[in-house]
Amino acid sequence: MSPQARGRELAAQGRRLWSELGSVKLAAAELAARHPDVPSLQAHRYAAGLSQDQAAVRYNEVTGNQTSLGGTTINAWETWARSRGQGSPPSISALLILCAAYGRGPLGVADENISPIELIAEAYERLGAEDQLALKQYTVDRRPATDASRNTTVTPVRIASSHKAPAQVGPEFTLTVPTVEHGNPDICVFSLPNPQPGQLLDLTWDTFGYGVERLSLQIKNLGRRLDADICFGINEAGLVMATFLASSRFSRCPIGYLRCNKVRDGIELDVNSFYPEAAEASTIIICDFEVKHADVIGYIARQLRTRYPKAELYFAVFGAMTKDRNLEVSGFDDLTGAKIMRAANFEAIFIAATMSPPGIEPPLELR
């Protein structure tokens, strides 16, 4: 298929997805998931059902035809988003205009709010430092107002997902977590209400997959491209998470396995754990199913730093337990494992859901 024919087919797919999902952002996320070689900037154009020339016309319309942008400029921006060292980056003002242009949808009459950081999710770190800071400040200034009486965000926006939330998933909210310098600290987390307090909440496969997808989207929207050298899974549930994330987000990077055995004074790593080889100063993602009171992740982090000197460690956890019954916590430190995770000194932390005691149980009782 020629590039032109493929472009027409992807634009048609984008229009169909927009018709099904009713959102350019949701359609772009699904299109990018189906076609990993398509950057977010290009996926949003396809989700708006536009060719490059049509996108340029829409851009000029948004500016009141005070500009005369052509399709070659759109192509240069998308080439830059797709490949390092090629094309040219859009300016901050151009990104804002593109957000408005694509937010009008295939019919040109919608008014969807698209974030400029979402638009260039994979290429954010290739912007100049000043542009990165400007975009970050723009995002901070546009945060929704808060209800002072509850100290929580009012009406959080549901994050892009390829399917409807499972029945077990509760309300969503924005949580600010430790992250990399100039990274996006705000993640969209969902709660897991327990209809039988005092008993483990048995998750369905739908809920488990939904949480893994949520972690993948948080990683994508970190604010810079995250390339992993190894993706480690803690025990079997973590290994399943690591397998999916390595495939969907980290270009099938090597997968490691950390099997934890309980001992009198805590845990120890089983001899059957697997440690892939990696260069010094590698980037490692650690996947765990849940974090509670015990300092399991701190022990794991220390062991990995001994085995992989100068490694950068990132932590992705499915469920984080809250200190109180309210699962929609107002801050990271309202999680029982906050102090443990801070002490582990991760580069960034990703959390899919919050849970109440005694915790959650993965499908098939994966350990």
N, C-alpha and C positions, 0 to 999 in steps of 0.2 A: 504494500500500500504506500502510495506517495505521501509525503508530508502534508500536502494540501488535502488529499482525500481523508487522511487520518484526522486532520483538524476538523473537517466537516462532520466526520462521524462522532468525534468527541463533543463537538458543539451540540449535535443532535442528542447525544446521551445526556449532556448537561441540561438541555431543555426538558427532557423526559423526567430526569430526577427532580428538577425544579417543580414540575407539575405534580409529582408524587409527594414531595416533601414540603412544598410551599415556601422554600427558603433558599436563597442563593448560597448562604453559608453552609447549610446542611448538604445541599447538592454538591458544592465544591469539596467538602470533606469526604463525601462518599466517592466522588470521582477520583480524588487523589489517592484514596485507599485502594481503588481498583486499578489505578495506573500510577505506580510509584515514581515513574520517570517524569510525571507532570507536576511542576511546582505549583504551590498554592496560588501564585499570581495568575498563572495560566488557567488553573482549575476554576477560579472565580469568573474569569472571562467566559469559559465554556458554560459554566452554570448560568450565566446571564444570556447564553445562547448567541454570542457575538463572534464574528470573525475579527481578525486584527483591524481590518479597515473599518468595520462597523463599530468596534470599540473606540477607535479614534474619532469617529463621528459623534458617538455618545459623549466622549470626553469633551469635545468642542461644544456640544450642546449644554453640558453642565456649566461651562464657563461663560455661557451666553454668547458663544461664537466669538469670544475675544481672543481665542487661540486658533491656530490652524494646524493642529497635530495630525500626523499621518500614520498609517499602519506600520511603517518601518520603525517608528519610535516605539510603538507597542512591542514590536518584535525584538528590538534591542533590549528593552526592559525584561522581557520574558527570558531571553537568552542569558542575561545576567543572573536572573533568579535560578536558572537551570544549571549553569556551568560556571565554575570559578575561572576568572581571567578572560571571560568573553562578554560581549554586550556592554551595556552601560546601566548604572543604577538610576532609578527614578528619584527625583527630588522629593522632599517631604511634602511640598505643596502638590506635586503630581500624584503622590500616593493618596492624599486626601480627596483629590478630584476623582481618582479611579474608584475609591470607596463609594463615593456618591453615584458615580456612573454605573457601576456594577450592582449597587444596591437598588437600582430601578428595575432590575429583573429583565427577563426576556421581552416582556411587553412594554417596558419603558415607563411604567406608571407606578411601580412599587416604591417604597421608601424604607428599605431595610438598612439598619445600622451595621456597617461592616468596619471592623477595626483595621487600621493600617498594619498593625503587627501581625494580625491573622493573614493579611494579604501577602506578606513576604516572610512567612514563618520560617522557611528553611534557609533564607538568605540574610536574615537580620544581622548576623555577626559580620557580614561583608560590607555593611554600611560603615561610613565613617563614624568615629566616636561621637562627634557632635550630633549627627543625625540619630544615632542610637539613643543618646540622652534626650533629645527632643521628642522622639517617639515615646519613650518611657514616660516623660513628663506629661505628654498628651494623654496617655492612657490613665495616669494617676488623676489628672484633672477631670476626666470624664467618668470616674467611678460613680455609681449610683448613690443617691443620698441615703443616710442611715436614719433609722428610727431611734432616737436617743433613749426612749423608754425601754427598748429591748437591746440596744447596742448591737444590732445585727443588720445586715444589708436587707433593704426592702426589695421584694420581688426579684430575686436573682434570676438571671437568664439561663435557660437550659442549654447546656453545651452541645455542640454538634455531635451527633451520633448516628450510626447507620441503621438503628432500629429503635422501636419504641421501648421506653424503660420498662423492665419487668415489674410484676406486681409487688415484689419484695422491696423495691427501691422507694425510699421516702423522699422528702423535700431535699432540694439542692441548695447550696449556699456557697459563697466565695470565702476561701480561707487563705490567709497570707502565711507563707512558709519560708524557711531559710532557702536561699537560692544563690546562684552564681552572681558575680559582680555584673551589674547592668542587665541582669536577667529579669524575667517576669515572675514576681513573687506570688501572684494571685492565681490560685487554682480553683476550679469548680469541683466541689466534693458533694457526693450524695450521702444521705443517711440511710441506715438499715434499722428501722424500728423493729423491736422484738415483741410480737404479740403474746409471748409467754415469758415474762420476766423471770430470771433465775435459771433459765434453761438455754443451752446453746441454740443459736439460730442456724438451722440447716439451710445452706444456700442451694439454689437450683443452678443448673448449668447456664441458664439464661443470665442469672445475676452474676455468676462468676465471669462469664464472657463479657458482660456489660462493664464490669469493673476493670478488666484487663484492657478493654477498649478505651476506657476513661484514662487510664495511666498512659496509654499510647498517645492520646491527644494532648495530655499535659506535657509530655516529653516533646512533642512536636511544637508546642507553643511556649517552650522554655524561653525563647527570645534569642536563641542562637542554635545553630545546628549541633546536635550532640552525636558524635561518632564513637561508638563503644568498641573496645578491643575484646572485652569479655563480658558476657551477661551471666551472672551467677544466680542460681536458684537455691533457696534454703529449704531443704526437705522437698517432698514430692510436690506439694502445692506450689511452692516457690519455683520449682523446676518447670512446671507447666506454664507459669507466668513468664519465666525467662525465655522459654521456647517460643511463645507467641511474640513477645516483644523483640527478641533477636531477629525473628523473621519479618515482622511488620515494620519495625522502626530502625533496626541497626544492620541492615544489609546482610543478614544471616551470619552475624559474628559468632565466634566460638562460644559454646555454652558450658559453664561450669556447674558443679553439683556439690552442695555442702550438706552433708547428712549429720544432723545433730543428735547426740545421745545424751540423755539425762544422767547425771552423776550426783553424788551427795551434795557437793558444793555448787552445782550449777549445771553446765553442759560441757561437752567436749566434742570435737569433730571426729567422726568415724574415719577409719583408715580407707574406707571405700569412697570417700569424697574424691572428686575429680577436679584438678586444677590445670586448665589449658595453659600452654606457654604464651608469654607475652613479653614485649619489649619493656625496658625500663620506662618509668613515668607513663604507664598505660592508663587508659580510661576504663573503669569497671563499674557496671551496674549491678546492684545487689537487689534481688527480688525476694520478698517475704510475704507470707499470707496475712499475718497480723502482728501488731505490736501492742503489748500490754505493759505490765509493770517490770517484768524481768529484763535484765540487761543482755539479752541474747545478741542483739544487733551490735552492741558495743564490743562484745567479745569477738564477734565475726569480723568487725572492722579492724580490730587490732591484729587478728591472725592474718588477714589479707594484706595489711600494710607490711607485715613482716615478710611475707612470701613475695609480694610485689612492691619493691621499694619505690617511693615517690609516686605511687599510683594516685589518681584522682578517683574518689569513690562517690557514687550517686546511689540513692536509696529509693526504691519503689515498693510501697507496701499497699496491700489491698485494703485492709481494715485497721483503723486506729481507734483504740478505746478511749472514751471520754471520762472525765473525772465525775461529772454530774449526769443526771438523767437526761438533760437536754442535749440531744445529739447535734443540734445546729450551733456549735460552739462559736464564740465571738473571737477567739484567738488561738493560735497554735499552742500556747502554754496551757490551754484547758484540756489538752490531751494527756493521758496518764504517762505516756512514753515521751513527752516533749523533752524533758531534761536528758533522757538517755540519748535521744536522737541528736540533740544539740551537742552533747559531749562527744559523740562519734565524729563530729566535724566533717559532715558530708558536704560535698560541693553544692548539692541541691537535693531536695526531698520531694517525692511525689506520693500522693495519698488518694486512693479511689473513694473510700467511704469511711464514715464514723460508725462506731458500734458501742453497745452498752455491755456491761458484765452479764454473763461470764464470757461472752465472745461469740464467734461465728465458727461454723463447721463447713469445710469445703465439700463439694460434691464427691460422692463415693468415699467420704472420710479420708481424703488424701492427707497424709501426714507431713 
